[in-house]
């Protein structure tokens, strides 16, 4: 269940990050894939730094969203 939860939260975070990023990111499917990766990176980074935004789904979504925005930004640098 944990893997499915992570994938769903990451996909939603990627979708939202694509909406926030200028130019819409990389398209619906790729934004979701990068969101899953970004969610994992965000969770790892915040865990390493000892930062907890909030508990529950909202905190996980915020963590994933921030990670996805960072990943989409970095990927956008290579897109050009």
PyMOL Python script that loads the backbone (N, CA, C, O; Angstrom):
from pymol import cmd

cmd.read_pdbstr("""\
ATOM      1  N   UNK A   1       0.822  -1.197   0.000  1.00  0.00           N
ATOM      2  CA  UNK A   1       0.000   0.000   0.000  1.00  0.00           C
ATOM      3  C   UNK A   1       0.866   1.260   0.000  1.00  0.00           C
ATOM      4  O   UNK A   1       0.485   2.274  -0.586  1.00  0.00           O
ATOM      5  N   UNK A   2       2.022   1.201   0.651  1.00  0.00           N
ATOM      6  CA  UNK A   2       2.896   2.352   0.735  1.00  0.00           C
ATOM      7  C   UNK A   2       3.417   2.769  -0.652  1.00  0.00           C
ATOM      8  O   UNK A   2       3.509   3.961  -0.947  1.00  0.00           O
ATOM      9  N   UNK A   3       3.753   1.800  -1.486  1.00  0.00           N
ATOM     10  CA  UNK A   3       4.239   2.106  -2.833  1.00  0.00           C
ATOM     11  C   UNK A   3       3.137   2.750  -3.667  1.00  0.00           C
ATOM     12  O   UNK A   3       3.389   3.723  -4.378  1.00  0.00           O
ATOM     13  N   UNK A   4       1.934   2.224  -3.588  1.00  0.00           N
ATOM     14  CA  UNK A   4       0.805   2.791  -4.324  1.00  0.00           C
ATOM     15  C   UNK A   4       0.520   4.214  -3.852  1.00  0.00           C
ATOM     16  O   UNK A   4       0.282   5.104  -4.668  1.00  0.00           O
ATOM     17  N   UNK A   5       0.544   4.429  -2.552  1.00  0.00           N
ATOM     18  CA  UNK A   5       0.334   5.757  -1.975  1.00  0.00           C
ATOM     19  C   UNK A   5       1.389   6.733  -2.494  1.00  0.00           C
ATOM     20  O   UNK A   5       1.062   7.854  -2.883  1.00  0.00           O
ATOM     21  N   UNK A   6       2.640   6.312  -2.499  1.00  0.00           N
ATOM     22  CA  UNK A   6       3.732   7.157  -2.974  1.00  0.00           C
ATOM     23  C   UNK A   6       3.560   7.506  -4.445  1.00  0.00           C
ATOM     24  O   UNK A   6       3.790   8.647  -4.845  1.00  0.00           O
ATOM     25  N   UNK A   7       3.160   6.541  -5.240  1.00  0.00           N
ATOM     26  CA  UNK A   7       2.958   6.783  -6.668  1.00  0.00           C
ATOM     27  C   UNK A   7       1.799   7.751  -6.894  1.00  0.00           C
ATOM     28  O   UNK A   7       1.906   8.662  -7.716  1.00  0.00           O
ATOM     29  N   UNK A   8       0.705   7.565  -6.180  1.00  0.00           N
ATOM     30  CA  UNK A   8      -0.453   8.449  -6.349  1.00  0.00           C
ATOM     31  C   UNK A   8      -0.152   9.874  -5.904  1.00  0.00           C
ATOM     32  O   UNK A   8      -0.500  10.826  -6.603  1.00  0.00           O
ATOM     33  N   UNK A   9       0.484  10.029  -4.761  1.00  0.00           N
ATOM     34  CA  UNK A   9       0.843  11.373  -4.273  1.00  0.00           C
ATOM     35  C   UNK A   9       1.862  12.016  -5.218  1.00  0.00           C
ATOM     36  O   UNK A   9       1.752  13.203  -5.525  1.00  0.00           O
ATOM     37  N   UNK A  10       2.842  11.252  -5.676  1.00  0.00           N
ATOM     38  CA  UNK A  10       3.845  11.780  -6.604  1.00  0.00           C
ATOM     39  C   UNK A  10       3.243  12.183  -7.935  1.00  0.00           C
ATOM     40  O   UNK A  10       3.624  13.205  -8.506  1.00  0.00           O
ATOM     41  N   UNK A  11       2.301  11.389  -8.438  1.00  0.00           N
ATOM     42  CA  UNK A  11       1.645  11.720  -9.701  1.00  0.00           C
ATOM     43  C   UNK A  11       0.822  13.000  -9.560  1.00  0.00           C
ATOM     44  O   UNK A  11       0.846  13.856 -10.444  1.00  0.00           O
ATOM     45  N   UNK A  12       0.100  13.130  -8.458  1.00  0.00           N
ATOM     46  CA  UNK A  12      -0.671  14.350  -8.222  1.00  0.00           C
ATOM     47  C   UNK A  12       0.252  15.549  -8.053  1.00  0.00           C
ATOM     48  O   UNK A  12      -0.037  16.630  -8.567  1.00  0.00           O
ATOM     49  N   UNK A  13       1.352  15.371  -7.341  1.00  0.00           N
ATOM     50  CA  UNK A  13       2.324  16.449  -7.165  1.00  0.00           C
ATOM     51  C   UNK A  13       2.933  16.856  -8.503  1.00  0.00           C
ATOM     52  O   UNK A  13       3.139  18.043  -8.755  1.00  0.00           O
ATOM     53  N   UNK A  14       3.221  15.882  -9.359  1.00  0.00           N
ATOM     54  CA  UNK A  14       3.760  16.190 -10.685  1.00  0.00           C
ATOM     55  C   UNK A  14       2.774  16.945 -11.544  1.00  0.00           C
ATOM     56  O   UNK A  14       3.148  17.867 -12.268  1.00  0.00           O
ATOM     57  N   UNK A  15       1.508  16.553 -11.466  1.00  0.00           N
ATOM     58  CA  UNK A  15       0.462  17.255 -12.208  1.00  0.00           C
ATOM     59  C   UNK A  15       0.370  18.703 -11.746  1.00  0.00           C
ATOM     60  O   UNK A  15       0.334  19.619 -12.567  1.00  0.00           O
ATOM     61  N   UNK A  16       0.332  18.909 -10.435  1.00  0.00           N
ATOM     62  CA  UNK A  16       0.243  20.265  -9.889  1.00  0.00           C
ATOM     63  C   UNK A  16       1.500  21.084 -10.194  1.00  0.00           C
ATOM     64  O   UNK A  16       1.414  22.277 -10.486  1.00  0.00           O
ATOM     65  N   UNK A  17       2.652  20.443 -10.126  1.00  0.00           N
ATOM     66  CA  UNK A  17       3.905  21.146 -10.438  1.00  0.00           C
ATOM     67  C   UNK A  17       3.929  21.580 -11.901  1.00  0.00           C
ATOM     68  O   UNK A  17       4.415  22.664 -12.223  1.00  0.00           O
ATOM     69  N   UNK A  18       3.403  20.733 -12.785  1.00  0.00           N
ATOM     70  CA  UNK A  18       3.321  21.100 -14.200  1.00  0.00           C
ATOM     71  C   UNK A  18       2.432  22.305 -14.421  1.00  0.00           C
ATOM     72  O   UNK A  18       2.699  23.125 -15.299  1.00  0.00           O
ATOM     73  N   UNK A  19       1.367  22.418 -13.622  1.00  0.00           N
ATOM     74  CA  UNK A  19       0.480  23.577 -13.720  1.00  0.00           C
ATOM     75  C   UNK A  19       1.146  24.840 -13.180  1.00  0.00           C
ATOM     76  O   UNK A  19       0.886  25.939 -13.670  1.00  0.00           O
ATOM     77  N   UNK A  20       2.006  24.684 -12.169  1.00  0.00           N
ATOM     78  CA  UNK A  20       2.681  25.833 -11.572  1.00  0.00           C
ATOM     79  C   UNK A  20       3.851  26.339 -12.402  1.00  0.00           C
ATOM     80  O   UNK A  20       4.149  27.534 -12.403  1.00  0.00           O
ATOM     81  N   UNK A  21       4.509  25.432 -13.105  1.00  0.00           N
ATOM     82  CA  UNK A  21       5.712  25.805 -13.848  1.00  0.00           C
ATOM     83  C   UNK A  21       5.348  26.563 -15.122  1.00  0.00           C
ATOM     84  O   UNK A  21       4.372  26.239 -15.798  1.00  0.00           O
ATOM     85  N   UNK A  22       6.142  27.564 -15.430  1.00  0.00           N
ATOM     86  CA  UNK A  22       5.945  28.335 -16.649  1.00  0.00           C
ATOM     87  C   UNK A  22       6.160  27.429 -17.856  1.00  0.00           C
ATOM     88  O   UNK A  22       7.167  26.726 -17.925  1.00  0.00           O
ATOM     89  N   UNK A  23       5.255  27.436 -18.780  1.00  0.00           N
ATOM     90  CA  UNK A  23       5.367  26.597 -19.965  1.00  0.00           C
ATOM     91  C   UNK A  23       4.738  25.228 -19.794  1.00  0.00           C
ATOM     92  O   UNK A  23       4.722  24.447 -20.746  1.00  0.00           O
ATOM     93  N   UNK A  24       4.221  24.910 -18.623  1.00  0.00           N
ATOM     94  CA  UNK A  24       3.498  23.656 -18.424  1.00  0.00           C
ATOM     95  C   UNK A  24       4.356  22.425 -18.250  1.00  0.00           C
ATOM     96  O   UNK A  24       3.824  21.316 -18.205  1.00  0.00           O
ATOM     97  N   UNK A  25       5.661  22.578 -18.150  1.00  0.00           N
ATOM     98  CA  UNK A  25       6.515  21.419 -17.926  1.00  0.00           C
ATOM     99  C   UNK A  25       6.709  20.601 -19.186  1.00  0.00           C
ATOM    100  O   UNK A  25       7.019  21.149 -20.243  1.00  0.00           O
ATOM    101  N   UNK A  26       6.529  19.286 -19.082  1.00  0.00           N
ATOM    102  CA  UNK A  26       6.865  18.366 -20.160  1.00  0.00           C
ATOM    103  C   UNK A  26       5.674  17.602 -20.709  1.00  0.00           C
ATOM    104  O   UNK A  26       5.845  16.655 -21.476  1.00  0.00           O
ATOM    105  N   UNK A  27       4.500  17.991 -20.336  1.00  0.00           N
ATOM    106  CA  UNK A  27       3.317  17.240 -20.759  1.00  0.00           C
ATOM    107  C   UNK A  27       2.788  16.420 -19.598  1.00  0.00           C
ATOM    108  O   UNK A  27       3.490  16.176 -18.617  1.00  0.00           O
ATOM    109  N   UNK A  28       1.548  16.003 -19.724  1.00  0.00           N
ATOM    110  CA  UNK A  28       0.826  15.362 -18.631  1.00  0.00           C
ATOM    111  C   UNK A  28       1.549  14.138 -18.082  1.00  0.00           C
ATOM    112  O   UNK A  28       1.805  14.069 -16.880  1.00  0.00           O
ATOM    113  N   UNK A  29       1.879  13.184 -18.923  1.00  0.00           N
ATOM    114  CA  UNK A  29       2.468  11.931 -18.457  1.00  0.00           C
ATOM    115  C   UNK A  29       3.876  12.129 -17.900  1.00  0.00           C
ATOM    116  O   UNK A  29       4.209  11.593 -16.843  1.00  0.00           O
ATOM    117  N   UNK A  30       4.689  12.888 -18.600  1.00  0.00           N
ATOM    118  CA  UNK A  30       6.062  13.102 -18.137  1.00  0.00           C
ATOM    119  C   UNK A  30       6.091  13.913 -16.837  1.00  0.00           C
ATOM    120  O   UNK A  30       6.929  13.658 -15.973  1.00  0.00           O
ATOM    121  N   UNK A  31       5.180  14.889 -16.690  1.00  0.00           N
ATOM    122  CA  UNK A  31       5.090  15.640 -15.440  1.00  0.00           C
ATOM    123  C   UNK A  31       4.762  14.703 -14.281  1.00  0.00           C
ATOM    124  O   UNK A  31       5.300  14.861 -13.185  1.00  0.00           O
ATOM    125  N   UNK A  32       3.898  13.746 -14.514  1.00  0.00           N
ATOM    126  CA  UNK A  32       3.530  12.808 -13.458  1.00  0.00           C
ATOM    127  C   UNK A  32       4.701  11.900 -13.106  1.00  0.00           C
ATOM    128  O   UNK A  32       4.927  11.611 -11.931  1.00  0.00           O
ATOM    129  N   UNK A  33       5.443  11.451 -14.105  1.00  0.00           N
ATOM    130  CA  UNK A  33       6.626  10.615 -13.840  1.00  0.00           C
ATOM    131  C   UNK A  33       7.675  11.417 -13.080  1.00  0.00           C
ATOM    132  O   UNK A  33       8.245  10.931 -12.103  1.00  0.00           O
ATOM    133  N   UNK A  34       7.928  12.636 -13.522  1.00  0.00           N
ATOM    134  CA  UNK A  34       8.885  13.487 -12.820  1.00  0.00           C
ATOM    135  C   UNK A  34       8.372  13.852 -11.428  1.00  0.00           C
ATOM    136  O   UNK A  34       9.168  14.064 -10.514  1.00  0.00           O
ATOM    137  N   UNK A  35       7.057  13.927 -11.261  1.00  0.00           N
ATOM    138  CA  UNK A  35       6.474  14.184  -9.951  1.00  0.00           C
ATOM    139  C   UNK A  35       6.706  13.038  -8.988  1.00  0.00           C
ATOM    140  O   UNK A  35       6.966  13.263  -7.806  1.00  0.00           O
ATOM    141  N   UNK A  36       6.614  11.819  -9.478  1.00  0.00           N
ATOM    142  CA  UNK A  36       6.893  10.653  -8.641  1.00  0.00           C
ATOM    143  C   UNK A  36       8.354  10.671  -8.200  1.00  0.00           C
ATOM    144  O   UNK A  36       8.665  10.426  -7.034  1.00  0.00           O
ATOM    145  N   UNK A  37       9.239  10.963  -9.140  1.00  0.00           N
ATOM    146  CA  UNK A  37      10.669  11.071  -8.809  1.00  0.00           C
ATOM    147  C   UNK A  37      10.896  12.233  -7.849  1.00  0.00           C
ATOM    148  O   UNK A  37      11.637  12.105  -6.875  1.00  0.00           O
ATOM    149  N   UNK A  38      10.255  13.368  -8.127  1.00  0.00           N
ATOM    150  CA  UNK A  38      10.394  14.544  -7.268  1.00  0.00           C
ATOM    151  C   UNK A  38       9.846  14.314  -5.877  1.00  0.00           C
ATOM    152  O   UNK A  38      10.401  14.809  -4.896  1.00  0.00           O
ATOM    153  N   UNK A  39       8.756  13.565  -5.784  1.00  0.00           N
ATOM    154  CA  UNK A  39       8.204  13.244  -4.472  1.00  0.00           C
ATOM    155  C   UNK A  39       9.168  12.417  -3.650  1.00  0.00           C
ATOM    156  O   UNK A  39       9.326  12.634  -2.448  1.00  0.00           O
ATOM    157  N   UNK A  40       9.813  11.464  -4.309  1.00  0.00           N
ATOM    158  CA  UNK A  40      10.808  10.635  -3.613  1.00  0.00           C
ATOM    159  C   UNK A  40      12.009  11.479  -3.201  1.00  0.00           C
ATOM    160  O   UNK A  40      12.515  11.340  -2.087  1.00  0.00           O
ATOM    161  N   UNK A  41      12.465  12.352  -4.094  1.00  0.00           N
ATOM    162  CA  UNK A  41      13.602  13.220  -3.785  1.00  0.00           C
ATOM    163  C   UNK A  41      13.239  14.199  -2.671  1.00  0.00           C
ATOM    164  O   UNK A  41      14.026  14.413  -1.749  1.00  0.00           O
ATOM    165  N   UNK A  42      12.046  14.793  -2.754  1.00  0.00           N
ATOM    166  CA  UNK A  42      11.604  15.728  -1.718  1.00  0.00           C
ATOM    167  C   UNK A  42      11.478  15.052  -0.361  1.00  0.00           C
ATOM    168  O   UNK A  42      11.894  15.607   0.656  1.00  0.00           O
ATOM    169  N   UNK A  43      10.904  13.857  -0.345  1.00  0.00           N
ATOM    170  CA  UNK A  43      10.772  13.114   0.901  1.00  0.00           C
ATOM    171  C   UNK A  43      12.121  12.773   1.507  1.00  0.00           C
ATOM    172  O   UNK A  43      12.314  12.882   2.718  1.00  0.00           O
ATOM    173  N   UNK A  44      13.047  12.361   0.664  1.00  0.00           N
ATOM    174  CA  UNK A  44      14.392  12.035   1.138  1.00  0.00           C
ATOM    175  C   UNK A  44      15.099  13.288   1.663  1.00  0.00           C
ATOM    176  O   UNK A  44      15.703  13.268   2.735  1.00  0.00           O
ATOM    177  N   UNK A  45      15.016  14.385   0.887  1.00  0.00           N
ATOM    178  CA  UNK A  45      15.713  15.609   1.259  1.00  0.00           C
ATOM    179  C   UNK A  45      15.167  16.185   2.562  1.00  0.00           C
ATOM    180  O   UNK A  45      15.934  16.524   3.464  1.00  0.00           O
ATOM    181  N   UNK A  46      13.844  16.294   2.661  1.00  0.00           N
ATOM    182  CA  UNK A  46      13.256  16.835   3.887  1.00  0.00           C
ATOM    183  C   UNK A  46      13.521  15.920   5.071  1.00  0.00           C
ATOM    184  O   UNK A  46      13.735  16.397   6.185  1.00  0.00           O
ATOM    185  N   UNK A  47      13.509  14.609   4.843  1.00  0.00           N
ATOM    186  CA  UNK A  47      13.817  13.663   5.909  1.00  0.00           C
ATOM    187  C   UNK A  47      15.248  13.798   6.387  1.00  0.00           C
ATOM    188  O   UNK A  47      15.518  13.732   7.587  1.00  0.00           O
ATOM    189  N   UNK A  48      16.169  13.986   5.447  1.00  0.00           N
ATOM    190  CA  UNK A  48      17.579  14.153   5.784  1.00  0.00           C
ATOM    191  C   UNK A  48      17.812  15.444   6.563  1.00  0.00           C
ATOM    192  O   UNK A  48      18.609  15.480   7.501  1.00  0.00           O
ATOM    193  N   UNK A  49      17.113  16.496   6.166  1.00  0.00           N
ATOM    194  CA  UNK A  49      17.266  17.785   6.841  1.00  0.00           C
ATOM    195  C   UNK A  49      16.451  17.872   8.123  1.00  0.00           C
ATOM    196  O   UNK A  49      16.600  18.826   8.886  1.00  0.00           O
ATOM    197  N   UNK A  50      15.593  16.890   8.369  1.00  0.00           N
ATOM    198  CA  UNK A  50      14.779  16.890   9.569  1.00  0.00           C
ATOM    199  C   UNK A  50      13.615  17.860   9.511  1.00  0.00           C
ATOM    200  O   UNK A  50      13.131  18.313  10.549  1.00  0.00           O
ATOM    201  N   UNK A  51      13.160  18.186   8.305  1.00  0.00           N
ATOM    202  CA  UNK A  51      12.064  19.134   8.121  1.00  0.00           C
ATOM    203  C   UNK A  51      10.772  18.353   7.907  1.00  0.00           C
ATOM    204  O   UNK A  51      10.725  17.424   7.101  1.00  0.00           O
ATOM    205  N   UNK A  52       9.736  18.734   8.627  1.00  0.00           N
ATOM    206  CA  UNK A  52       8.427  18.141   8.451  1.00  0.00           C
ATOM    207  C   UNK A  52       7.441  19.273   8.201  1.00  0.00           C
ATOM    208  O   UNK A  52       7.177  20.077   9.096  1.00  0.00           O
ATOM    209  N   UNK A  53       6.893  19.342   6.988  1.00  0.00           N
ATOM    210  CA  UNK A  53       5.982  20.435   6.658  1.00  0.00           C
ATOM    211  C   UNK A  53       4.666  20.302   7.405  1.00  0.00           C
ATOM    212  O   UNK A  53       4.226  21.244   8.065  1.00  0.00           O
ATOM    213  N   UNK A  54       4.048  19.158   7.306  1.00  0.00           N
ATOM    214  CA  UNK A  54       2.782  18.863   7.975  1.00  0.00           C
ATOM    215  C   UNK A  54       2.652  17.353   8.050  1.00  0.00           C
ATOM    216  O   UNK A  54       3.384  16.625   7.379  1.00  0.00           O
ATOM    217  N   UNK A  55       1.739  16.895   8.852  1.00  0.00           N
ATOM    218  CA  UNK A  55       1.474  15.462   8.916  1.00  0.00           C
ATOM    219  C   UNK A  55       0.360  15.101   7.944  1.00  0.00           C
ATOM    220  O   UNK A  55      -0.467  15.941   7.589  1.00  0.00           O
ATOM    221  N   UNK A  56       0.349  13.861   7.525  1.00  0.00           N
ATOM    222  CA  UNK A  56      -0.744  13.346   6.717  1.00  0.00           C
ATOM    223  C   UNK A  56      -0.580  13.596   5.227  1.00  0.00           C
ATOM    224  O   UNK A  56       0.515  13.868   4.735  1.00  0.00           O
ATOM    225  N   UNK A  57      -1.690  13.497   4.533  1.00  0.00           N
ATOM    226  CA  UNK A  57      -1.702  13.595   3.073  1.00  0.00           C
ATOM    227  C   UNK A  57      -1.269  14.982   2.613  1.00  0.00           C
ATOM    228  O   UNK A  57      -0.527  15.103   1.639  1.00  0.00           O
ATOM    229  N   UNK A  58      -1.723  16.032   3.301  1.00  0.00           N
ATOM    230  CA  UNK A  58      -1.379  17.400   2.891  1.00  0.00           C
ATOM    231  C   UNK A  58       0.129  17.623   2.974  1.00  0.00           C
ATOM    232  O   UNK A  58       0.718  18.207   2.064  1.00  0.00           O
ATOM    233  N   UNK A  59       0.745  17.173   4.034  1.00  0.00           N
ATOM    234  CA  UNK A  59       2.198  17.307   4.176  1.00  0.00           C
ATOM    235  C   UNK A  59       2.949  16.516   3.126  1.00  0.00           C
ATOM    236  O   UNK A  59       3.939  16.988   2.567  1.00  0.00           O
ATOM    237  N   UNK A  60       2.469  15.296   2.855  1.00  0.00           N
ATOM    238  CA  UNK A  60       3.098  14.480   1.813  1.00  0.00           C
ATOM    239  C   UNK A  60       2.947  15.134   0.447  1.00  0.00           C
ATOM    240  O   UNK A  60       3.873  15.111  -0.363  1.00  0.00           O
ATOM    241  N   UNK A  61       1.779  15.718   0.192  1.00  0.00           N
ATOM    242  CA  UNK A  61       1.545  16.379  -1.095  1.00  0.00           C
ATOM    243  C   UNK A  61       2.416  17.619  -1.235  1.00  0.00           C
ATOM    244  O   UNK A  61       2.962  17.864  -2.311  1.00  0.00           O
ATOM    245  N   UNK A  62       2.559  18.406  -0.172  1.00  0.00           N
ATOM    246  CA  UNK A  62       3.434  19.586  -0.221  1.00  0.00           C
ATOM    247  C   UNK A  62       4.892  19.198  -0.433  1.00  0.00           C
ATOM    248  O   UNK A  62       5.605  19.829  -1.213  1.00  0.00           O
ATOM    249  N   UNK A  63       5.323  18.162   0.263  1.00  0.00           N
ATOM    250  CA  UNK A  63       6.690  17.674   0.087  1.00  0.00           C
ATOM    251  C   UNK A  63       6.909  17.212  -1.346  1.00  0.00           C
ATOM    252  O   UNK A  63       7.914  17.551  -1.970  1.00  0.00           O
ATOM    253  N   UNK A  64       5.967  16.441  -1.859  1.00  0.00           N
ATOM    254  CA  UNK A  64       6.068  15.968  -3.234  1.00  0.00           C
ATOM    255  C   UNK A  64       6.006  17.095  -4.243  1.00  0.00           C
ATOM    256  O   UNK A  64       6.719  17.073  -5.246  1.00  0.00           O
ATOM    257  N   UNK A  65       5.161  18.079  -3.985  1.00  0.00           N
ATOM    258  CA  UNK A  65       5.030  19.216  -4.887  1.00  0.00           C
ATOM    259  C   UNK A  65       6.330  20.010  -4.957  1.00  0.00           C
ATOM    260  O   UNK A  65       6.777  20.380  -6.043  1.00  0.00           O
ATOM    261  N   UNK A  66       6.930  20.270  -3.812  1.00  0.00           N
ATOM    262  CA  UNK A  66       8.200  21.010  -3.796  1.00  0.00           C
ATOM    263  C   UNK A  66       9.291  20.211  -4.510  1.00  0.00           C
ATOM    264  O   UNK A  66      10.054  20.765  -5.301  1.00  0.00           O
ATOM    265  N   UNK A  67       9.360  18.922  -4.231  1.00  0.00           N
ATOM    266  CA  UNK A  67      10.335  18.076  -4.916  1.00  0.00           C
ATOM    267  C   UNK A  67      10.094  18.023  -6.418  1.00  0.00           C
ATOM    268  O   UNK A  67      11.043  18.055  -7.201  1.00  0.00           O
ATOM    269  N   UNK A  68       8.821  17.942  -6.825  1.00  0.00           N
ATOM    270  CA  UNK A  68       8.486  17.880  -8.250  1.00  0.00           C
ATOM    271  C   UNK A  68       8.816  19.190  -8.959  1.00  0.00           C
ATOM    272  O   UNK A  68       9.300  19.177 -10.090  1.00  0.00           O
ATOM    273  N   UNK A  69       8.559  20.314  -8.307  1.00  0.00           N
ATOM    274  CA  UNK A  69       8.896  21.614  -8.900  1.00  0.00           C
ATOM    275  C   UNK A  69      10.405  21.713  -9.101  1.00  0.00           C
ATOM    276  O   UNK A  69      10.864  22.186 -10.141  1.00  0.00           O
ATOM    277  N   UNK A  70      11.174  21.271  -8.118  1.00  0.00           N
ATOM    278  CA  UNK A  70      12.636  21.303  -8.242  1.00  0.00           C
ATOM    279  C   UNK A  70      13.095  20.410  -9.394  1.00  0.00           C
ATOM    280  O   UNK A  70      13.934  20.813 -10.199  1.00  0.00           O
ATOM    281  N   UNK A  71      12.543  19.194  -9.471  1.00  0.00           N
ATOM    282  CA  UNK A  71      12.928  18.270 -10.539  1.00  0.00           C
ATOM    283  C   UNK A  71      12.513  18.815 -11.906  1.00  0.00           C
ATOM    284  O   UNK A  71      13.285  18.728 -12.862  1.00  0.00           O
ATOM    285  N   UNK A  72      11.306  19.376 -12.012  1.00  0.00           N
ATOM    286  CA  UNK A  72      10.871  19.958 -13.286  1.00  0.00           C
ATOM    287  C   UNK A  72      11.734  21.154 -13.676  1.00  0.00           C
ATOM    288  O   UNK A  72      12.024  21.349 -14.856  1.00  0.00           O
ATOM    289  N   UNK A  73      12.142  21.948 -12.704  1.00  0.00           N
ATOM    290  CA  UNK A  73      13.021  23.079 -12.984  1.00  0.00           C
ATOM    291  C   UNK A  73      14.361  22.600 -13.513  1.00  0.00           C
ATOM    292  O   UNK A  73      14.862  23.118 -14.511  1.00  0.00           O
ATOM    293  N   UNK A  74      14.939  21.614 -12.849  1.00  0.00           N
ATOM    294  CA  UNK A  74      16.234  21.087 -13.280  1.00  0.00           C
ATOM    295  C   UNK A  74      16.113  20.431 -14.658  1.00  0.00           C
ATOM    296  O   UNK A  74      16.977  20.620 -15.514  1.00  0.00           O
ATOM    297  N   UNK A  75      15.052  19.667 -14.870  1.00  0.00           N
ATOM    298  CA  UNK A  75      14.836  19.032 -16.172  1.00  0.00           C
ATOM    299  C   UNK A  75      14.624  20.089 -17.260  1.00  0.00           C
ATOM    300  O   UNK A  75      15.040  19.900 -18.403  1.00  0.00           O
ATOM    301  N   UNK A  76      13.979  21.196 -16.902  1.00  0.00           N
ATOM    302  CA  UNK A  76      13.762  22.291 -17.857  1.00  0.00           C
ATOM    303  C   UNK A  76      15.060  22.945 -18.284  1.00  0.00           C
ATOM    304  O   UNK A  76      15.159  23.449 -19.403  1.00  0.00           O
ATOM    305  N   UNK A  77      16.049  22.945 -17.418  1.00  0.00           N
ATOM    306  CA  UNK A  77      17.352  23.495 -17.789  1.00  0.00           C
ATOM    307  C   UNK A  77      18.010  22.668 -18.892  1.00  0.00           C
ATOM    308  O   UNK A  77      18.709  23.205 -19.751  1.00  0.00           O
ATOM    309  N   UNK A  78      17.777  21.355 -18.857  1.00  0.00           N
ATOM    310  CA  UNK A  78      18.358  20.476 -19.875  1.00  0.00           C
ATOM    311  C   UNK A  78      17.528  20.431 -21.142  1.00  0.00           C
ATOM    312  O   UNK A  78      18.022  20.030 -22.196  1.00  0.00           O
ATOM    313  N   UNK A  79      16.271  20.838 -21.050  1.00  0.00           N
ATOM    314  CA  UNK A  79      15.356  20.819 -22.194  1.00  0.00           C
ATOM    315  C   UNK A  79      15.748  21.846 -23.247  1.00  0.00           C
ATOM    316  O   UNK A  79      15.539  21.637 -24.441  1.00  0.00           O
ATOM    317  N   UNK A  80      16.314  22.947 -22.796  1.00  0.00           N
ATOM    318  CA  UNK A  80      16.649  24.063 -23.699  1.00  0.00           C
ATOM    319  C   UNK A  80      17.805  23.732 -24.545  1.00  0.00           C
ATOM    320  O   UNK A  80      18.226  24.550 -25.363  1.00  0.00           O
TER     321      UNK A  80
END
""", "prot")
cmd.dss("prot")
cmd.show_as("cartoon", "prot")
cmd.util.cbc("prot")
cmd.orient("prot")
